Amino acid sequence: MAAPRVVGLAEIAKRLGVSKSYARELSLRRGFPAGTKLKQGWVWASADVEAWIAKHRPPKDPHR
């Protein structure tokens, strides 16, 4: 079985179009997927983060 793909704060920030510090702030909120601390820093399962984004950060309407 393959290990799940993981993402760090920089990847989450880029995906959301926010700063790394704001991505960290989001990661501390209740409801954000649980992360795992490694020597290099925190990581999250990519699928969990994508599900959170789909639920909490819907796409912006390009006509607004």
PDB file of N, H, CA, C and O in Angstrom:
ATOM      1  N   MET A   1       0.847  -1.181   0.000  1.00  0.00           N
ATOM      2  CA  MET A   1       0.000   0.000   0.000  1.00  0.00           C
ATOM      3  C   MET A   1       0.894   1.247   0.000  1.00  0.00           C
ATOM      4  O   MET A   1       1.849   1.336   0.771  1.00  0.00           O
ATOM      5  N   ALA A   2       0.579   2.181  -0.850  1.00  0.00           N
ATOM      6  H   ALA A   2      -0.197   2.109  -1.477  1.00  0.00           H
ATOM      7  CA  ALA A   2       1.366   3.413  -0.961  1.00  0.00           C
ATOM      8  C   ALA A   2       1.025   4.369   0.176  1.00  0.00           C
ATOM      9  O   ALA A   2      -0.108   4.413   0.655  1.00  0.00           O
ATOM     10  N   ALA A   3       2.019   5.123   0.592  1.00  0.00           N
ATOM     11  H   ALA A   3       2.939   5.087   0.203  1.00  0.00           H
ATOM     12  CA  ALA A   3       1.799   6.145   1.622  1.00  0.00           C
ATOM     13  C   ALA A   3       0.975   7.275   1.036  1.00  0.00           C
ATOM     14  O   ALA A   3       1.101   7.577  -0.151  1.00  0.00           O
ATOM     15  N   PRO A   4       0.127   7.911   1.851  1.00  0.00           N
ATOM     16  CA  PRO A   4      -0.661   9.034   1.325  1.00  0.00           C
ATOM     17  C   PRO A   4       0.237  10.213   0.970  1.00  0.00           C
ATOM     18  O   PRO A   4       1.279  10.425   1.590  1.00  0.00           O
ATOM     19  N   ARG A   5      -0.178  10.971  -0.029  1.00  0.00           N
ATOM     20  H   ARG A   5      -1.025  10.799  -0.533  1.00  0.00           H
ATOM     21  CA  ARG A   5       0.556  12.179  -0.401  1.00  0.00           C
ATOM     22  C   ARG A   5       0.356  13.210   0.699  1.00  0.00           C
ATOM     23  O   ARG A   5      -0.756  13.384   1.198  1.00  0.00           O
ATOM     24  N   VAL A   6       1.414  13.882   1.071  1.00  0.00           N
ATOM     25  H   VAL A   6       2.317  13.741   0.666  1.00  0.00           H
ATOM     26  CA  VAL A   6       1.324  14.904   2.122  1.00  0.00           C
ATOM     27  C   VAL A   6       1.752  16.252   1.566  1.00  0.00           C
ATOM     28  O   VAL A   6       2.491  16.335   0.585  1.00  0.00           O
ATOM     29  N   VAL A   7       1.270  17.305   2.216  1.00  0.00           N
ATOM     30  H   VAL A   7       0.670  17.237   3.013  1.00  0.00           H
ATOM     31  CA  VAL A   7       1.618  18.675   1.841  1.00  0.00           C
ATOM     32  C   VAL A   7       2.029  19.435   3.087  1.00  0.00           C
ATOM     33  O   VAL A   7       1.566  19.149   4.191  1.00  0.00           O
ATOM     34  N   GLY A   8       2.912  20.414   2.891  1.00  0.00           N
ATOM     35  H   GLY A   8       3.288  20.646   1.994  1.00  0.00           H
ATOM     36  CA  GLY A   8       3.349  21.278   3.979  1.00  0.00           C
ATOM     37  C   GLY A   8       2.671  22.639   3.889  1.00  0.00           C
ATOM     38  O   GLY A   8       1.848  22.877   3.005  1.00  0.00           O
ATOM     39  N   LEU A   9       3.019  23.514   4.800  1.00  0.00           N
ATOM     40  H   LEU A   9       3.688  23.321   5.518  1.00  0.00           H
ATOM     41  CA  LEU A   9       2.405  24.847   4.843  1.00  0.00           C
ATOM     42  C   LEU A   9       2.622  25.638   3.565  1.00  0.00           C
ATOM     43  O   LEU A   9       1.711  26.325   3.104  1.00  0.00           O
ATOM     44  N   ALA A  10       3.807  25.555   2.988  1.00  0.00           N
ATOM     45  H   ALA A  10       4.548  24.997   3.362  1.00  0.00           H
ATOM     46  CA  ALA A  10       4.075  26.316   1.766  1.00  0.00           C
ATOM     47  C   ALA A  10       3.144  25.880   0.640  1.00  0.00           C
ATOM     48  O   ALA A  10       2.643  26.713  -0.115  1.00  0.00           O
ATOM     49  N   GLU A  11       2.913  24.570   0.530  1.00  0.00           N
ATOM     50  H   GLU A  11       3.320  23.894   1.144  1.00  0.00           H
ATOM     51  CA  GLU A  11       2.015  24.068  -0.513  1.00  0.00           C
ATOM     52  C   GLU A  11       0.569  24.456  -0.240  1.00  0.00           C
ATOM     53  O   GLU A  11      -0.169  24.797  -1.164  1.00  0.00           O
ATOM     54  N   ILE A  12       0.163  24.405   1.020  1.00  0.00           N
ATOM     55  H   ILE A  12       0.762  24.128   1.771  1.00  0.00           H
ATOM     56  CA  ILE A  12      -1.199  24.813   1.379  1.00  0.00           C
ATOM     57  C   ILE A  12      -1.389  26.294   1.080  1.00  0.00           C
ATOM     58  O   ILE A  12      -2.409  26.694   0.518  1.00  0.00           O
ATOM     59  N   ALA A  13      -0.402  27.109   1.458  1.00  0.00           N
ATOM     60  H   ALA A  13       0.427  26.784   1.914  1.00  0.00           H
ATOM     61  CA  ALA A  13      -0.480  28.553   1.196  1.00  0.00           C
ATOM     62  C   ALA A  13      -0.603  28.832  -0.295  1.00  0.00           C
ATOM     63  O   ALA A  13      -1.424  29.648  -0.715  1.00  0.00           O
ATOM     64  N   LYS A  14       0.206  28.160  -1.086  1.00  0.00           N
ATOM     65  H   LYS A  14       0.873  27.497  -0.745  1.00  0.00           H
ATOM     66  CA  LYS A  14       0.159  28.363  -2.534  1.00  0.00           C
ATOM     67  C   LYS A  14      -1.188  27.939  -3.096  1.00  0.00           C
ATOM     68  O   LYS A  14      -1.759  28.634  -3.936  1.00  0.00           O
ATOM     69  N   ARG A  15      -1.699  26.803  -2.639  1.00  0.00           N
ATOM     70  H   ARG A  15      -1.235  26.238  -1.957  1.00  0.00           H
ATOM     71  CA  ARG A  15      -2.984  26.283  -3.116  1.00  0.00           C
ATOM     72  C   ARG A  15      -4.118  27.260  -2.813  1.00  0.00           C
ATOM     73  O   ARG A  15      -5.037  27.422  -3.616  1.00  0.00           O
ATOM     74  N   LEU A  16      -4.049  27.911  -1.643  1.00  0.00           N
ATOM     75  H   LEU A  16      -3.302  27.779  -0.991  1.00  0.00           H
ATOM     76  CA  LEU A  16      -5.094  28.847  -1.230  1.00  0.00           C
ATOM     77  C   LEU A  16      -4.844  30.274  -1.710  1.00  0.00           C
ATOM     78  O   LEU A  16      -5.754  31.102  -1.681  1.00  0.00           O
ATOM     79  N   GLY A  17      -3.633  30.569  -2.147  1.00  0.00           N
ATOM     80  H   GLY A  17      -2.893  29.896  -2.171  1.00  0.00           H
ATOM     81  CA  GLY A  17      -3.306  31.926  -2.558  1.00  0.00           C
ATOM     82  C   GLY A  17      -3.172  32.868  -1.378  1.00  0.00           C
ATOM     83  O   GLY A  17      -3.562  34.033  -1.450  1.00  0.00           O
ATOM     84  N   VAL A  18      -2.614  32.349  -0.284  1.00  0.00           N
ATOM     85  H   VAL A  18      -2.297  31.403  -0.225  1.00  0.00           H
ATOM     86  CA  VAL A  18      -2.439  33.153   0.935  1.00  0.00           C
ATOM     87  C   VAL A  18      -0.984  33.048   1.378  1.00  0.00           C
ATOM     88  O   VAL A  18      -0.212  32.265   0.825  1.00  0.00           O
ATOM     89  N   SER A  19      -0.619  33.844   2.380  1.00  0.00           N
ATOM     90  H   SER A  19      -1.246  34.480   2.830  1.00  0.00           H
ATOM     91  CA  SER A  19       0.739  33.776   2.915  1.00  0.00           C
ATOM     92  C   SER A  19       0.907  32.497   3.737  1.00  0.00           C
ATOM     93  O   SER A  19      -0.067  31.882   4.172  1.00  0.00           O
ATOM     94  N   LYS A  20       2.149  32.122   3.932  1.00  0.00           N
ATOM     95  H   LYS A  20       2.941  32.621   3.579  1.00  0.00           H
ATOM     96  CA  LYS A  20       2.451  30.944   4.732  1.00  0.00           C
ATOM     97  C   LYS A  20       1.989  31.142   6.181  1.00  0.00           C
ATOM     98  O   LYS A  20       1.512  30.202   6.816  1.00  0.00           O
ATOM     99  N   SER A  21       2.132  32.355   6.694  1.00  0.00           N
ATOM    100  H   SER A  21       2.519  33.119   6.177  1.00  0.00           H
ATOM    101  CA  SER A  21       1.703  32.610   8.072  1.00  0.00           C
ATOM    102  C   SER A  21       0.183  32.503   8.208  1.00  0.00           C
ATOM    103  O   SER A  21      -0.318  32.032   9.229  1.00  0.00           O
ATOM    104  N   TYR A  22      -0.547  32.937   7.186  1.00  0.00           N
ATOM    105  H   TYR A  22      -0.140  33.319   6.357  1.00  0.00           H
ATOM    106  CA  TYR A  22      -2.012  32.802   7.243  1.00  0.00           C
ATOM    107  C   TYR A  22      -2.412  31.336   7.092  1.00  0.00           C
ATOM    108  O   TYR A  22      -3.376  30.893   7.716  1.00  0.00           O
ATOM    109  N   ALA A  23      -1.691  30.587   6.279  1.00  0.00           N
ATOM    110  H   ALA A  23      -0.908  30.946   5.772  1.00  0.00           H
ATOM    111  CA  ALA A  23      -1.967  29.152   6.147  1.00  0.00           C
ATOM    112  C   ALA A  23      -1.769  28.471   7.495  1.00  0.00           C
ATOM    113  O   ALA A  23      -2.547  27.594   7.868  1.00  0.00           O
ATOM    114  N   ARG A  24      -0.730  28.870   8.227  1.00  0.00           N
ATOM    115  H   ARG A  24      -0.097  29.583   7.923  1.00  0.00           H
ATOM    116  CA  ARG A  24      -0.498  28.303   9.568  1.00  0.00           C
ATOM    117  C   ARG A  24      -1.656  28.654  10.489  1.00  0.00           C
ATOM    118  O   ARG A  24      -2.115  27.814  11.264  1.00  0.00           O
ATOM    119  N   GLU A  25      -2.129  29.894  10.407  1.00  0.00           N
ATOM    120  H   GLU A  25      -1.756  30.576   9.778  1.00  0.00           H
ATOM    121  CA  GLU A  25      -3.270  30.320  11.220  1.00  0.00           C
ATOM    122  C   GLU A  25      -4.490  29.448  10.911  1.00  0.00           C
ATOM    123  O   GLU A  25      -5.188  29.001  11.822  1.00  0.00           O
ATOM    124  N   LEU A  26      -4.738  29.212   9.632  1.00  0.00           N
ATOM    125  H   LEU A  26      -4.171  29.575   8.893  1.00  0.00           H
ATOM    126  CA  LEU A  26      -5.862  28.353   9.242  1.00  0.00           C
ATOM    127  C   LEU A  26      -5.695  26.949   9.792  1.00  0.00           C
ATOM    128  O   LEU A  26      -6.666  26.335  10.233  1.00  0.00           O
ATOM    129  N   SER A  27      -4.469  26.436   9.770  1.00  0.00           N
ATOM    130  H   SER A  27      -3.680  26.935   9.412  1.00  0.00           H
ATOM    131  CA  SER A  27      -4.219  25.067  10.210  1.00  0.00           C
ATOM    132  C   SER A  27      -4.485  24.885  11.705  1.00  0.00           C
ATOM    133  O   SER A  27      -4.681  23.761  12.167  1.00  0.00           O
ATOM    134  N   LEU A  28      -4.491  25.975  12.455  1.00  0.00           N
ATOM    135  H   LEU A  28      -4.331  26.888  12.080  1.00  0.00           H
ATOM    136  CA  LEU A  28      -4.739  25.906  13.893  1.00  0.00           C
ATOM    137  C   LEU A  28      -6.223  25.989  14.245  1.00  0.00           C
ATOM    138  O   LEU A  28      -6.604  25.780  15.396  1.00  0.00           O
ATOM    139  N   ARG A  29      -7.046  26.291  13.265  1.00  0.00           N
ATOM    140  H   ARG A  29      -6.736  26.462  12.330  1.00  0.00           H
ATOM    141  CA  ARG A  29      -8.487  26.426  13.523  1.00  0.00           C
ATOM    142  C   ARG A  29      -9.148  25.065  13.706  1.00  0.00           C
ATOM    143  O   ARG A  29      -8.734  24.059  13.131  1.00  0.00           O
ATOM    144  N   ARG A  30     -10.191  25.076  14.532  1.00  0.00           N
ATOM    145  H   ARG A  30     -10.528  25.894  14.999  1.00  0.00           H
ATOM    146  CA  ARG A  30     -10.973  23.866  14.717  1.00  0.00           C
ATOM    147  C   ARG A  30     -11.579  23.470  13.373  1.00  0.00           C
ATOM    148  O   ARG A  30     -12.068  24.324  12.633  1.00  0.00           O
ATOM    149  N   GLY A  31     -11.546  22.207  13.066  1.00  0.00           N
ATOM    150  H   GLY A  31     -11.149  21.514  13.667  1.00  0.00           H
ATOM    151  CA  GLY A  31     -12.106  21.725  11.824  1.00  0.00           C
ATOM    152  C   GLY A  31     -11.086  21.504  10.722  1.00  0.00           C
ATOM    153  O   GLY A  31     -11.351  20.786   9.758  1.00  0.00           O
ATOM    154  N   PHE A  32      -9.897  22.132  10.866  1.00  0.00           N
ATOM    155  H   PHE A  32      -9.682  22.715  11.649  1.00  0.00           H
ATOM    156  CA  PHE A  32      -8.847  21.891   9.877  1.00  0.00           C
ATOM    157  C   PHE A  32      -8.309  20.495  10.127  1.00  0.00           C
ATOM    158  O   PHE A  32      -8.213  20.077  11.281  1.00  0.00           O
ATOM    159  N   PRO A  33      -7.952  19.757   9.075  1.00  0.00           N
ATOM    160  CA  PRO A  33      -7.449  18.393   9.272  1.00  0.00           C
ATOM    161  C   PRO A  33      -6.243  18.350  10.212  1.00  0.00           C
ATOM    162  O   PRO A  33      -5.431  19.274  10.268  1.00  0.00           O
ATOM    163  N   ALA A  34      -6.162  17.256  10.937  1.00  0.00           N
ATOM    164  H   ALA A  34      -6.821  16.505  10.892  1.00  0.00           H
ATOM    165  CA  ALA A  34      -5.027  17.065  11.845  1.00  0.00           C
ATOM    166  C   ALA A  34      -3.758  16.850  11.037  1.00  0.00           C
ATOM    167  O   ALA A  34      -3.760  16.141  10.030  1.00  0.00           O
ATOM    168  N   GLY A  35      -2.698  17.457  11.480  1.00  0.00           N
ATOM    169  H   GLY A  35      -2.696  18.032  12.298  1.00  0.00           H
ATOM    170  CA  GLY A  35      -1.403  17.308  10.824  1.00  0.00           C
ATOM    171  C   GLY A  35      -0.504  16.377  11.607  1.00  0.00           C
ATOM    172  O   GLY A  35      -0.850  15.914  12.694  1.00  0.00           O
ATOM    173  N   THR A  36       0.647  16.115  11.037  1.00  0.00           N
ATOM    174  H   THR A  36       0.927  16.491  10.153  1.00  0.00           H
ATOM    175  CA  THR A  36       1.661  15.283  11.678  1.00  0.00           C
ATOM    176  C   THR A  36       2.953  16.079  11.720  1.00  0.00           C
ATOM    177  O   THR A  36       3.386  16.634  10.710  1.00  0.00           O
ATOM    178  N   LYS A  37       3.561  16.130  12.891  1.00  0.00           N
ATOM    179  H   LYS A  37       3.209  15.679  13.711  1.00  0.00           H
ATOM    180  CA  LYS A  37       4.816  16.871  13.026  1.00  0.00           C
ATOM    181  C   LYS A  37       5.994  15.964  12.708  1.00  0.00           C
ATOM    182  O   LYS A  37       6.171  14.906  13.311  1.00  0.00           O
ATOM    183  N   LEU A  38       6.799  16.407  11.740  1.00  0.00           N
ATOM    184  H   LEU A  38       6.655  17.266  11.250  1.00  0.00           H
ATOM    185  CA  LEU A  38       8.038  15.732  11.387  1.00  0.00           C
ATOM    186  C   LEU A  38       9.200  16.627  11.787  1.00  0.00           C
ATOM    187  O   LEU A  38       8.981  17.768  12.193  1.00  0.00           O
ATOM    188  N   LYS A  39      10.408  16.146  11.684  1.00  0.00           N
ATOM    189  H   LYS A  39      10.586  15.219  11.354  1.00  0.00           H
ATOM    190  CA  LYS A  39      11.575  16.986  11.987  1.00  0.00           C
ATOM    191  C   LYS A  39      11.578  18.247  11.127  1.00  0.00           C
ATOM    192  O   LYS A  39      11.958  19.321  11.594  1.00  0.00           O
ATOM    193  N   GLN A  40      11.153  18.116   9.869  1.00  0.00           N
ATOM    194  H   GLN A  40      10.844  17.244   9.489  1.00  0.00           H
ATOM    195  CA  GLN A  40      11.182  19.235   8.924  1.00  0.00           C
ATOM    196  C   GLN A  40      10.016  20.198   9.122  1.00  0.00           C
ATOM    197  O   GLN A  40      10.026  21.295   8.563  1.00  0.00           O
ATOM    198  N   GLY A  41       9.026  19.814   9.898  1.00  0.00           N
ATOM    199  H   GLY A  41       9.018  18.924  10.352  1.00  0.00           H
ATOM    200  CA  GLY A  41       7.852  20.661  10.118  1.00  0.00           C
ATOM    201  C   GLY A  41       6.577  19.848   9.998  1.00  0.00           C
ATOM    202  O   GLY A  41       6.607  18.619   9.930  1.00  0.00           O
ATOM    203  N   TRP A  42       5.474  20.545   9.974  1.00  0.00           N
ATOM    204  H   TRP A  42       5.449  21.543  10.030  1.00  0.00           H
ATOM    205  CA  TRP A  42       4.168  19.905   9.916  1.00  0.00           C
ATOM    206  C   TRP A  42       3.803  19.527   8.492  1.00  0.00           C
ATOM    207  O   TRP A  42       4.148  20.223   7.537  1.00  0.00           O
ATOM    208  N   VAL A  43       3.091  18.398   8.367  1.00  0.00           N
ATOM    209  H   VAL A  43       2.811  17.833   9.143  1.00  0.00           H
ATOM    210  CA  VAL A  43       2.540  17.959   7.087  1.00  0.00           C
ATOM    211  C   VAL A  43       1.108  17.491   7.309  1.00  0.00           C
ATOM    212  O   VAL A  43       0.728  17.092   8.410  1.00  0.00           O
ATOM    213  N   TRP A  44       0.324  17.549   6.236  1.00  0.00           N
ATOM    214  H   TRP A  44       0.632  17.873   5.341  1.00  0.00           H
ATOM    215  CA  TRP A  44      -1.071  17.137   6.258  1.00  0.00           C
ATOM    216  C   TRP A  44      -1.327  16.230   5.069  1.00  0.00           C
ATOM    217  O   TRP A  44      -0.682  16.367   4.030  1.00  0.00           O
ATOM    218  N   ALA A  45      -2.257  15.310   5.214  1.00  0.00           N
ATOM    219  H   ALA A  45      -2.781  15.199   6.058  1.00  0.00           H
ATOM    220  CA  ALA A  45      -2.657  14.467   4.094  1.00  0.00           C
ATOM    221  C   ALA A  45      -3.300  15.361   3.044  1.00  0.00           C
ATOM    222  O   ALA A  45      -4.241  16.097   3.343  1.00  0.00           O
ATOM    223  N   SER A  46      -2.805  15.302   1.837  1.00  0.00           N
ATOM    224  H   SER A  46      -2.041  14.705   1.594  1.00  0.00           H
ATOM    225  CA  SER A  46      -3.288  16.150   0.754  1.00  0.00           C
ATOM    226  C   SER A  46      -4.793  15.994   0.538  1.00  0.00           C
ATOM    227  O   SER A  46      -5.500  16.984   0.349  1.00  0.00           O
ATOM    228  N   ALA A  47      -5.278  14.767   0.566  1.00  0.00           N
ATOM    229  H   ALA A  47      -4.704  13.963   0.719  1.00  0.00           H
ATOM    230  CA  ALA A  47      -6.711  14.525   0.345  1.00  0.00           C
ATOM    231  C   ALA A  47      -7.555  15.199   1.429  1.00  0.00           C
ATOM    232  O   ALA A  47      -8.627  15.728   1.136  1.00  0.00           O
ATOM    233  N   ASP A  48      -7.082  15.185   2.678  1.00  0.00           N
ATOM    234  H   ASP A  48      -6.211  14.755   2.916  1.00  0.00           H
ATOM    235  CA  ASP A  48      -7.816  15.830   3.775  1.00  0.00           C
ATOM    236  C   ASP A  48      -7.848  17.344   3.586  1.00  0.00           C
ATOM    237  O   ASP A  48      -8.877  17.980   3.815  1.00  0.00           O
ATOM    238  N   VAL A  49      -6.735  17.912   3.173  1.00  0.00           N
ATOM    239  H   VAL A  49      -5.899  17.395   2.987  1.00  0.00           H
ATOM    240  CA  VAL A  49      -6.663  19.365   2.952  1.00  0.00           C
ATOM    241  C   VAL A  49      -7.566  19.752   1.788  1.00  0.00           C
ATOM    242  O   VAL A  49      -8.284  20.749   1.869  1.00  0.00           O
ATOM    243  N   GLU A  50      -7.539  18.982   0.713  1.00  0.00           N
ATOM    244  H   GLU A  50      -6.955  18.172   0.647  1.00  0.00           H
ATOM    245  CA  GLU A  50      -8.392  19.285  -0.441  1.00  0.00           C
ATOM    246  C   GLU A  50      -9.866  19.203  -0.071  1.00  0.00           C
ATOM    247  O   GLU A  50     -10.663  20.019  -0.533  1.00  0.00           O
ATOM    248  N   ALA A  51     -10.240  18.235   0.750  1.00  0.00           N
ATOM    249  H   ALA A  51      -9.593  17.571   1.125  1.00  0.00           H
ATOM    250  CA  ALA A  51     -11.633  18.124   1.207  1.00  0.00           C
ATOM    251  C   ALA A  51     -12.007  19.334   2.056  1.00  0.00           C
ATOM    252  O   ALA A  51     -13.116  19.855   1.933  1.00  0.00           O
ATOM    253  N   TRP A  52     -11.093  19.786   2.917  1.00  0.00           N
ATOM    254  H   TRP A  52     -10.192  19.362   3.017  1.00  0.00           H
ATOM    255  CA  TRP A  52     -11.358  20.963   3.747  1.00  0.00           C
ATOM    256  C   TRP A  52     -11.538  22.197   2.867  1.00  0.00           C
ATOM    257  O   TRP A  52     -12.451  22.994   3.082  1.00  0.00           O
ATOM    258  N   ILE A  53     -10.662  22.347   1.875  1.00  0.00           N
ATOM    259  H   ILE A  53      -9.920  21.699   1.700  1.00  0.00           H
ATOM    260  CA  ILE A  53     -10.754  23.492   0.959  1.00  0.00           C
ATOM    261  C   ILE A  53     -12.094  23.473   0.227  1.00  0.00           C
ATOM    262  O   ILE A  53     -12.749  24.509   0.109  1.00  0.00           O
ATOM    263  N   ALA A  54     -12.502  22.321  -0.259  1.00  0.00           N
ATOM    264  H   ALA A  54     -11.971  21.479  -0.163  1.00  0.00           H
ATOM    265  CA  ALA A  54     -13.767  22.211  -0.984  1.00  0.00           C
ATOM    266  C   ALA A  54     -14.955  22.617  -0.111  1.00  0.00           C
ATOM    267  O   ALA A  54     -15.921  23.204  -0.598  1.00  0.00           O
ATOM    268  N   LYS A  55     -14.874  22.301   1.172  1.00  0.00           N
ATOM    269  H   LYS A  55     -14.089  21.825   1.568  1.00  0.00           H
ATOM    270  CA  LYS A  55     -15.983  22.609   2.087  1.00  0.00           C
ATOM    271  C   LYS A  55     -15.949  24.052   2.604  1.00  0.00           C
ATOM    272  O   LYS A  55     -16.989  24.699   2.724  1.00  0.00           O
ATOM    273  N   HIS A  56     -14.756  24.544   2.904  1.00  0.00           N
ATOM    274  H   HIS A  56     -13.911  24.018   2.806  1.00  0.00           H
ATOM    275  CA  HIS A  56     -14.637  25.827   3.598  1.00  0.00           C
ATOM    276  C   HIS A  56     -14.177  26.994   2.733  1.00  0.00           C
ATOM    277  O   HIS A  56     -14.313  28.148   3.138  1.00  0.00           O
ATOM    278  N   ARG A  57     -13.646  26.721   1.573  1.00  0.00           N
ATOM    279  H   ARG A  57     -13.535  25.783   1.244  1.00  0.00           H
ATOM    280  CA  ARG A  57     -13.122  27.784   0.707  1.00  0.00           C
ATOM    281  C   ARG A  57     -13.634  27.588  -0.717  1.00  0.00           C
ATOM    282  O   ARG A  57     -12.854  27.297  -1.624  1.00  0.00           O
ATOM    283  N   PRO A  58     -14.945  27.746  -0.914  1.00  0.00           N
ATOM    284  CA  PRO A  58     -15.483  27.517  -2.264  1.00  0.00           C
ATOM    285  C   PRO A  58     -14.848  28.462  -3.279  1.00  0.00           C
ATOM    286  O   PRO A  58     -14.389  29.548  -2.925  1.00  0.00           O
ATOM    287  N   PRO A  59     -14.825  28.041  -4.547  1.00  0.00           N
ATOM    288  CA  PRO A  59     -14.228  28.892  -5.584  1.00  0.00           C
ATOM    289  C   PRO A  59     -14.931  30.246  -5.671  1.00  0.00           C
ATOM    290  O   PRO A  59     -16.140  30.347  -5.461  1.00  0.00           O
ATOM    291  N   LYS A  60     -14.167  31.262  -5.978  1.00  0.00           N
ATOM    292  H   LYS A  60     -13.186  31.179  -6.148  1.00  0.00           H
ATOM    293  CA  LYS A  60     -14.735  32.602  -6.127  1.00  0.00           C
ATOM    294  C   LYS A  60     -15.461  32.700  -7.456  1.00  0.00           C
ATOM    295  O   LYS A  60     -15.023  32.130  -8.455  1.00  0.00           O
ATOM    296  N   ASP A  61     -16.560  33.417  -7.465  1.00  0.00           N
ATOM    297  H   ASP A  61     -16.915  33.880  -6.654  1.00  0.00           H
ATOM    298  CA  ASP A  61     -17.335  33.627  -8.678  1.00  0.00           C
ATOM    299  C   ASP A  61     -16.554  34.581  -9.585  1.00  0.00           C
ATOM    300  O   ASP A  61     -16.320  35.727  -9.201  1.00  0.00           O
ATOM    301  N   PRO A  62     -16.145  34.138 -10.776  1.00  0.00           N
ATOM    302  CA  PRO A  62     -15.344  35.009 -11.652  1.00  0.00           C
ATOM    303  C   PRO A  62     -16.129  36.208 -12.199  1.00  0.00           C
ATOM    304  O   PRO A  62     -15.536  37.123 -12.768  1.00  0.00           O
ATOM    305  N   HIS A  63     -17.456  36.209 -12.030  1.00  0.00           N
ATOM    306  H   HIS A  63     -17.938  35.465 -11.567  1.00  0.00           H
ATOM    307  CA  HIS A  63     -18.299  37.292 -12.541  1.00  0.00           C
ATOM    308  C   HIS A  63     -18.577  38.355 -11.499  1.00  0.00           C
ATOM    309  O   HIS A  63     -19.349  39.280 -11.754  1.00  0.00           O
ATOM    310  N   ARG A  64     -17.961  38.244 -10.323  1.00  0.00           N
ATOM    311  H   ARG A  64     -17.334  37.493 -10.116  1.00  0.00           H
ATOM    312  CA  ARG A  64     -18.181  39.236  -9.261  1.00  0.00           C
ATOM    313  C   ARG A  64     -17.084  40.226  -9.221  1.00  0.00           C
ATOM    314  O   ARG A  64     -17.102  41.135  -8.391  1.00  0.00           O
TER     315      ARG A  64
END
